[in-house]
């Protein structure tokens, strides 16, 4: 935190709640794109009691708010050769929101942040010359989603992800693994961790997904493209 920030925050601490709300209203009016960011930040757990409460909450954030922040990041970055790097700086801040939710045990919200962020980056990835910056953010999303999956077994039944939420989580992880298999930049233990933590029925669906994504044919090109999928399939057979 810079000295200028510290000075500003000291002044803000002296304001009443009504004054702070009025300041936020002025900020949103003058900078409309900050509204969706505030919608995300207002849900962050900001204290021990709040964090414990958040662990029991269902999803409280709208994926559209994440999509809006991704759009803002790419719009601000432009389209020149270094645009990916500039976009990644802002996208890392969105990933950090997911991290804050995860740290507080608000796994459903963390999943929404990481999953939506990854989906939106991948949708625009081919438009940019990435030199590792965007794939690094995608790797952070993968790590965050893996943390969500790993945490489930230690949670009380009522606080675990619902079946449809868990399916969405696994789908996000598979999509990120597939990207990493082709382009790199994703944590290498993603596949073995997913396989180890998946239920028997989930492994059956994982196997179906792997087979659907295999390139047909036995020629050298198909075998090369399928090498990662074959390795994933082997992990499933060994589980």
Buried (B, 14 or more C-beta within 10 A) or exposed (E): EEEEEEEEEEEEEEEEEEEEEEEBEEEBEEEEEBBBBEBBEEBBBEEEEEBEEBBEEEBBBBBEBBBBBBBBBBEEBEEEEEBBBBBBEBBBEBBEBBBBBBEBBBBBBBBBBBBBBBBBBBEBBEEBEBEEBBBBBBBBBBBBBBBBBEBBEEEEEEBBBEEEBBEBBBBBBBBBBBBBBEEEBBBEEBBBBBBEBBEEEBBEBBBEBBEEBEEEEEEEEEEEBBEBBEEBBEBBEEE
